[in-house]
Amino acid sequence: MKVEYPFTIRPLTKGEGGGYLIEFPDLPGCISDGDTPEEAIRNGVDAVRSWIKTAKASGDPIPKPSVAPSRAYSGRWVTRAPRTLHRRLAERAAAEGVSLNQLTVALLSEGLGTRVPSDRSRRRSA
């Protein structure tokens, strides 16, 4: 099953059990987690399936994704980085035994999860 619903992923604190939390805002209460962002997404797919199955069984409406699949983000982009940054990231990924992509996704997720939105960005999303 391809996930067509938008989702957010954030790192969980040690007090919350660690790992990553995935939430689907279009499907109230539809959340899951995993030790890595990738595992959270895999578990999230199962959560969406269960949420939809339960809604159908209960006769509840199933909302359409707030972002049309044709306009959804692919999760892929290409970026340029200074050679020194590329080297540092590649060395750290090797030291941690993960791919460069896994490391950058984890670092970006951590950064977004700890960043406090400014008043301006909160107004824009409302």
JOMOZI-V343605 format. One record per residue. RES is the residue in three letters. SS is DSSP state (alpha for helix, beta for strand, coil for the rest). PHI is phi in radians with two decimals (none if undefined). Layout:
res=RES ss=SS phi=PHI
res=RES ss=SS phi=PHI
//
This chain:
res=MET ss=coil phi=none
res=LYS ss=coil phi=-1.54
res=VAL ss=coil phi=-1.41
res=GLU ss=coil phi=-1.75
res=TYR ss=coil phi=-1.53
res=PRO ss=coil phi=-1.14
res=PHE ss=coil phi=-2.52
res=THR ss=beta phi=-2.14
res=ILE ss=beta phi=-2.22
res=ARG ss=beta phi=-2.45
res=PRO ss=beta phi=-1.23
res=LEU ss=coil phi=-1.63
res=THR ss=coil phi=-1.24
res=LYS ss=alpha phi=-1.05
res=GLY ss=alpha phi=-1.12
res=GLU ss=alpha phi=-1.56
res=GLY ss=coil phi=1.88
res=GLY ss=coil phi=1.31
res=GLY ss=coil phi=1.48
res=TYR ss=beta phi=-2.35
res=LEU ss=beta phi=-1.85
res=ILE ss=beta phi=-2.04
res=GLU ss=beta phi=-2.25
res=PHE ss=coil phi=-2.01
res=PRO ss=coil phi=-1.04
res=ASP ss=coil phi=-1.28
res=LEU ss=coil phi=-2.08
res=PRO ss=coil phi=-0.90
res=GLY ss=coil phi=1.42
res=CYS ss=coil phi=-1.51
res=ILE ss=beta phi=-2.43
res=SER ss=beta phi=-2.77
res=ASP ss=beta phi=-2.64
res=GLY ss=beta phi=-2.98
res=ASP ss=coil phi=-1.21
res=THR ss=coil phi=-2.23
res=PRO ss=alpha phi=-1.01
res=GLU ss=alpha phi=-1.12
res=GLU ss=alpha phi=-1.17
res=ALA ss=alpha phi=-1.07
res=ILE ss=alpha phi=-1.15
res=ARG ss=alpha phi=-1.03
res=ASN ss=alpha phi=-1.16
res=GLY ss=alpha phi=-1.11
res=VAL ss=alpha phi=-1.04
res=ASP ss=alpha phi=-1.12
res=ALA ss=alpha phi=-1.12
res=VAL ss=alpha phi=-1.12
res=ARG ss=alpha phi=-0.99
res=SER ss=alpha phi=-1.12
res=TRP ss=alpha phi=-1.07
res=ILE ss=alpha phi=-1.16
res=LYS ss=alpha phi=-1.06
res=THR ss=alpha phi=-1.17
res=ALA ss=alpha phi=-1.08
res=LYS ss=alpha phi=-1.09
res=ALA ss=alpha phi=-1.11
res=SER ss=alpha phi=-1.55
res=GLY ss=coil phi=1.31
res=ASP ss=coil phi=-1.43
res=PRO ss=coil phi=-1.19
res=ILE ss=coil phi=-1.90
res=PRO ss=coil phi=-1.16
res=LYS ss=coil phi=-1.34
res=PRO ss=coil phi=-1.02
res=SER ss=coil phi=-1.23
res=VAL ss=coil phi=-2.07
res=ALA ss=coil phi=-1.08
res=PRO ss=alpha phi=-0.92
res=SER ss=alpha phi=-1.20
res=ARG ss=alpha phi=-1.85
res=ALA ss=coil phi=-1.20
res=TYR ss=coil phi=-1.40
res=SER ss=coil phi=-1.37
res=GLY ss=coil phi=1.53
res=ARG ss=coil phi=-2.20
res=TRP ss=coil phi=-2.66
res=VAL ss=coil phi=-1.96
res=THR ss=coil phi=-2.37
res=ARG ss=coil phi=-1.81
res=ALA ss=coil phi=-2.39
res=PRO ss=coil phi=-1.04
res=ARG ss=alpha phi=-0.99
res=THR ss=alpha phi=-1.15
res=LEU ss=alpha phi=-1.16
res=HIS ss=alpha phi=-0.99
res=ARG ss=alpha phi=-1.07
res=ARG ss=alpha phi=-1.08
res=LEU ss=alpha phi=-1.14
res=ALA ss=alpha phi=-1.11
res=GLU ss=alpha phi=-1.14
res=ARG ss=alpha phi=-1.16
res=ALA ss=alpha phi=-1.05
res=ALA ss=alpha phi=-1.10
res=ALA ss=alpha phi=-1.11
res=GLU ss=alpha phi=-1.58
res=GLY ss=coil phi=1.25
res=VAL ss=coil phi=-2.22
res=SER ss=coil phi=-1.34
res=LEU ss=alpha phi=-1.05
res=ASN ss=alpha phi=-1.09
res=GLN ss=alpha phi=-1.07
res=LEU ss=alpha phi=-1.11
res=THR ss=alpha phi=-1.19
res=VAL ss=alpha phi=-1.11
res=ALA ss=alpha phi=-1.11
res=LEU ss=alpha phi=-1.13
res=LEU ss=alpha phi=-1.13
res=SER ss=alpha phi=-1.08
res=GLU ss=alpha phi=-1.08
res=GLY ss=alpha phi=-1.10
res=LEU ss=alpha phi=-1.24
res=GLY ss=alpha phi=-1.24
res=THR ss=alpha phi=-1.68
res=ARG ss=coil phi=-1.33
res=VAL ss=coil phi=-1.60
res=PRO ss=coil phi=-1.11
res=SER ss=coil phi=-1.36
res=ASP ss=alpha phi=-1.00
res=ARG ss=alpha phi=-1.10
res=SER ss=alpha phi=-1.23
res=ARG ss=alpha phi=-1.15
res=ARG ss=alpha phi=-1.15
res=ARG ss=alpha phi=-1.14
res=SER ss=alpha phi=-1.46
res=ALA ss=coil phi=-1.36
//
